[in-house]
Each structure stands twice: as C-alpha cells, then as structure tokens.
Amino acid sequence: MRKSKFFKILTGVALSTLILAACNSEDAGKKADKDPSDVEVVFIPKMTGNAFFESGNDGAQEMAEKIGFNVKYDGAPEGTVANQVQIINSAVNSGADAIAISSVSSDGLNQALQKALDAGIKVVTWDSDVDPKYRSVYINQGTPDILGAMLVDMAAGQLDNPDDAQKVAWFYSSPTVPDQNSWVDYANKYMKEKYPKWEVVTTQFGEGNEQKSLQVGESILDTYQDIDVIICPDSTALPAMAQAAQNKGLNKNDVIITGFASPNSMRQYIENDTIENHGLWDVKDQGALAVYIAYHLALGNELKVGDVLDVPELGEVKVEPNTVQGYDYEAEDSGIIVLPERIVFTKENTQEFNF
C-alpha cells in the first residue's frame, strides 16, 4: 500500500512538473515571439525635473521611437527609496516587460526588485547601480577609478601649483547613493597618493534638492572662506554650488568648482567664468543604451558576461564581469556595460553639446 501510494505521489509530482515545464516553455516562446510594439520598458530616474535625468529620458525615448517599442518615464520629484519602491511595484502591477532604473540606494530596493524578477520583469540599471544579484546589466558611465580620478584631475588641472596644499570640499547628493560614494571613495585614495598635501575639510550633502543644495553651497562658502576646491559629483549640487558662488560675487579665480552635471545646466556658469570646467558622459546615449538592453532582454534574448552586442546607432558594446566595478558577486547572467568615453566641458567645447 505504501509503495503504491508513494508511486501515485511521485506520478502526480512528475505530471505537475511536466505541465509546469510545458507552461514555462510556452510562456518563454510567447515572450521570444513578442512583437516589439508590445514591449514596455519603464525608465526610472533618481528624480524627475533634473536636467541630467531628463536628458537620459530624451535618449531613451528616441531609441524607443527608432526601434518601435514603448518607454514609460516614471519617477518622482524627490529621489527616495519609498518613491522608487512604489514605482517598481506599479511596473509589476501594470505588467511591464522590463525596467531600467537609476537607483537611490544600493540595497533599499532589493525586495521590490525581487518581486519584479519573480513576475518575469527584466531589470537593468543605469547611472546608479543596485546589488548585482537583483539586475541583469548595469549601464555604467565609468568605473570608480575612472570617474574618481577624473574628478580630482579636473580640479588639479586648474591649479598653478597642484602639488601645494589645498583645502578641498566634497558636495553631492547623499551618504547612501551608491554611484557618487564609490567615485568619492576612490577619489580620496587617488588624492592622497597624487596630491598628499590636499586636505578634505568637509563633505556636505544636498539630498538632490535644488533649494537645499543652494543653501548648502552658500554655507560651504560662508563657513570655509579659505576653501580652494569644491568638487560636486552630482547634477543637482554642481549647478547649485556655482549659483551660490555667483550670488556671492565669486568666480573661477576665487574658488575652483567642478564636478559632474549636464552641459545645458552648467553652460551659463562656464560662459560667465564662475567655473572653468566640469565633466560628464553622454547621458542621452546612456539612456538609449539602458532601454535598448532592457528591450533586448524583454524579447527573451540572453545576454551573458563576455557577450558583444551591436546596438543600433551606438555600435558594439561588451558585457563585462561585475568585478570591473569592484563587486564580489559574479554570475553568467549579471554584468556591466561601461560607456566608452567621458567628456570634460570647457568654454571651448560646451556649445557643441545639447543635453
């Protein structure tokens, strides 16, 4: 009797497994045959209303229009974990095929992203990453060593004697945002090695809020009146810092201000000599690449570490292992695509760019 009962249980389990496998196979086939016009990618910025993220969305929408899929731009004015969790949950509930997100936290979105993955949604990150266990590909503007060194070098290049002692301030969005903190961590190491006389006297945060960032910028100038260099690897902090300097009648000869922001948001400060330079990458290309990779995966295609993909309008990209970002986590289906170049904007070239 026991033997017969056990056989029946096994038979039932085996039958259920076969049915489930058949269903999964059928679902996979449906996804692989999905018409591009039916694919929806939800493109999520850290926050809306910011020139950097709006430019990324411009690139995303242009790519979607060229290829023929759909991109929904979905964000909130304030970049918080709670807001991004709500947006991810909304994407799950609406039946989106993929999301491409610039995360405000390295681990605060884990539960929401797992829910998305369980629902069959492909997860791509851009600009700011999450725990690599919870996404397929990170569209990375540059590794911490590339961008950290770039921040320091943009400041040093403006000094007559960069080997002399300098008082330096860091000013960016928050102590938890993963991308900016990784750049600053490397930059501080690079600074100690290359310019050991430089001293970081303060690190301040504007929380991605324009008004607060302006107030913080003015506070830095009031509190540290002998500050030499202020580095702002944040697209809200940098224009706010430049505006604070301008409000106090200061220019590039009084204090060096540099960092990362879009050229459209900084052009006036370059042209009126408040700042001499700042940097970025082509965020329109980054947005375009992020949604194309998300779309490619949503069609049922695989993308593994080491693969090379030809992306319309952008050319060939390669999926690198997570170790290029310093991560320990390695998996065949989890990797990083690094943008090929970054740009330093000056008075000589800023008019050549529109994003």
N, C-alpha and C positions, 0 to 999 in steps of 0.2 A: 504493500500500500504506500509506504513512504517513497519507495522508488518511483512508483507511478505518479505520485503527487509531485515529486521533485522534477520529474520529466515534464509534467504539464507546466510547471512554473517556468522551467528553462525554455520550453517551447513558446510560452507566452512572452517571455522577455526577448527571445530571439525574434519573434514576429514583430514585436513593438519596435525593436531596434531596426529591423528591415524597413518597416513603414516610415520610421523617423528618418532613416538614411535616404529613403526614396524622396521624402518630402524636402529634406535639406538639399538633395541633388536637384530637385525640381526648382526650388527657390533660387539656387545658385545659377541654374540655367536661365531662369527668368531674368535675374539681375544681369547676367552676362549679355543677354539679348535686349537689354533695356534701351529704349530709344533715347538718344542724347537730350532731346527736348523735354523728356520726362524727368531728368535728373535735377534734383535741387541740392545745392550746396549752401549752407548757412555760413556766412562770412562774419566772424565776430571780432570786433576790435576791443582793445582795453577800454576805450571810451569813445563816444561819438562827439562831434563838434571840434575835434582836434585835427589840425591840418595834416599831420602825419598819417593818421588812420583814414581820413577822408581820401587822401591820395592813394592809399593802399586799396580802398574800395573802388576808386576810379579804374585802377588797373584790373581789379577782379571783374568788374562789370564789362570792361572792354574785351577781356578774354572770353567771358561767357557769351557775349554777343557774337564774337568771331566763330566760336565753336558750335554754339547752338544749345547750350544748357542754361540752367537758371541759377542765379546767385541772389540770395536774400541777405541783405545787410541788416544785421540785428545786433544792436548794442544799447548802452545806456550812457547818459552824460557823466555819471560817476563810475569810475573803474573799481568795483568792489567784487569780492568773491560771491556775495549773495546775489548781485545782479547777474553775474556770469552763470551761476548755477541755474537761475531762473531761465535764462536764455537757452542754455543747453537742454533743460527739461522741456522747454517749449519746442525745440527742434525734434526731440524724441516724440513728443505727443502729436506733432504735425506730420510725422512720417518722412522727415528729411532723409536724404541718402548719405549725406556727409556734412561734416562741419570743419571749418578752418578757423582756428581761434588764436588770438594773441592773449595769452593768459596773464592775469594779475597775480597769480600765485603758483609756486612750484608744486604744491601738494593740496591746496584747498579745493581743487576741482575733482579730485580723484573719484569720489563716489558718484558724482554726476556723469563723469566721463565713462565710468564703468557701466552705468545704466545705458548710456548711448551705445557703447560697444555691444552690450548684451542685446540691444534692439537691432543690431546689424548695421549701425551707422559707422561709417569710416571717419576716423579722427586724424586730422592734420593740424599741426601748429605752425605759426609764423610769428616772427618778431620776438616773441617771448614764449618759452617752452613750458611744458608740464613734465611730470615724472614720465620718462620714456616708456614705461610699461603701459601707459594709457593713450598712446597715439602711435600711428604708423610712421609718419615722416615729419620732421621739423624743418621748415624752410628758414634757414639760419642766415642772417645778414653778415655774420662773421664770428669766428670763434673768439673766446675771451682774450686770447693772446693777441689776435689781430686787432680787435677793437680797443682793448685796454691800452696797448702800445700807441695806437692811433690818437687816442685822446691826449696822452702825455706829449706825443710828438707835435701835435698841432699847437699846443701851448709853448713848448720849448722852442719851436721854430720862430716864435715872435720875440724871443728874448735876445738882447745883445750878448749877454753872457749867461747862458743857461746853466753853467756849472756853478754859478754863485748861489748863495742861499736865497730861497724864495718861500714865501708864505702862501699856502695853497688851500682853497676851499673846494669841497665837493658839494654839489647841489643837484638833486634829482628827485624822482617821484616818491619812493618809499623804501624802507629797510627790508621789505619782503619780496619785492618784484624780482623775479629770477634773472632776467637778462641783464639789467643795469647793474645789479650787485655783482654778477660774475665779471663784468667788464672792470668795475671799480676794484674788485679784489686783485685782479691781475695787474691793473694799472699801478696799484700801490706797491706791489712787488717790483714791477718794472722801474718805477720811480726810485725806489731805494737802491736798486742796482746801478741805474744810469745816472741819476741825479741825487746822490746821497745827502746833499745839503738842503734839498727841498723838505719842507715841513708841512704836513697836513694839519691845519689848525682847527678845522671844523668840518663836519659833514651834516648837511641840512636836507630836509625833505619837504616837498610842496604838495604831496598826495595827488598829483595830477590835476590840481585845481588852479585855474588861472589867477584868481584873486589872491588865494593863499600864497601861490608861488611868487607873485609880485611883492607881497608883504615880506615873505622870507628873503627875497632878493634884496630888498631895501634894508632889512635887518642885518644881513651879512655886511653890507657896505657901512652901516652905522656902527656895528659892533667891532668890525675888523677894518679900521680905516687905513691900516698899512698893508692890506691884503695885496698880493702881487698877481695871483692867478685864481680864477674861479672856473671850474670845469663842470659842465652841465650835460651829462649823457641822457637827456630827457627832452622830448619835444615840447613839453609844457614849461619846464624850468628854464630852458635856454632863452626863448624869447622874453619870458618874464624877467630874467636876470638882466638882459640887455635893456629892456624898458626901464627897469629900476635904475640902472646906471645913467641912462639918458635923462631920466627925471631929476637926477642929482647933478646934471651937467658934466658927467664924466665921459671920457672916450677911450679909445684903444691905447692911448699913450699914458692914461692914468691907471688902468687895470686891464689885464688880459682876461677876456671872457671867451670861452669856446665850448664846444660840445657837439651834440647831435640834435638836429632838427631839420625840417624840410626847407629848401631854399625859398619857397614862397613866404614862409613865416619869418624868415631872417633877412630877406633882401634889403629892406629899409635900413636895418642896423649896419649892414656892410656898406651900403652906399653913403650913409652919413657918418661913417668912421667910428661908430660905437664899438664895433668889433672888427677884427681883421679877417678871421676865418671861422669856419665851422665845418662839420662833416656829416655825411650820411651815405646811404646807398640808394639805389633807385627803388623806392618803396612801391611805385606803380608796378615794376617788374616783380617785386616780391609778392604783392597781392595777386597778380596774374598767375604767377607760378603756384602759389598756395591753392588757389581754387582749381587750377588745372590738375594738379596732383590729386586733390580730393575727388574731382570728377573722374579721373582715370581709375582710381580705386573703386569708386562707386559703381562703375560699369562691370566690376567683377575681375578686373586685372590685378595681378600680383606685382608687387614692387619690393624687391629684396636688396639687401646690402650688397653693393658691388654692381648692381644693375645700372645701365646707362639708358636714359630715355630722351628721345628727341621731342622737344616741346615746341609747338607752333609759335613762331615769332621770337622765341627766346633761345632756340638751339638746344644742344645736348647738355643734360645735367646728369650727375652721377650721385647715387645714394652711398654716402659714407657711413662707417660704423659710428655708433653713439660715442665711442671713445674720443672722437675728434673734439667733442665738447667737454671732455673730462669725466664722462659718466662711466660707472662700472657696469651698468646694465647693457648686455649685448643680446640681440635676438636677430634672427634672419630677416624678420618682417618689421623691424624697427630701426630706422636710420635717420640720417641728416643729409640734407642738400644745402651746401653752402653757396651763397651768391658769389659770382666770380669777381666782383670788384666793389670798391667803395670810393667815394668822391670827397675831396676837400674843396669847399666853395670859398672863393675869394671875389674881390671886386672885378677881377679879370674874367671870371667864367660864370658868375651867378646868373647872368641874363640868358645863358644857354639852356637853362633848365626851367621846367614849368611843372612842378609838383609840390 
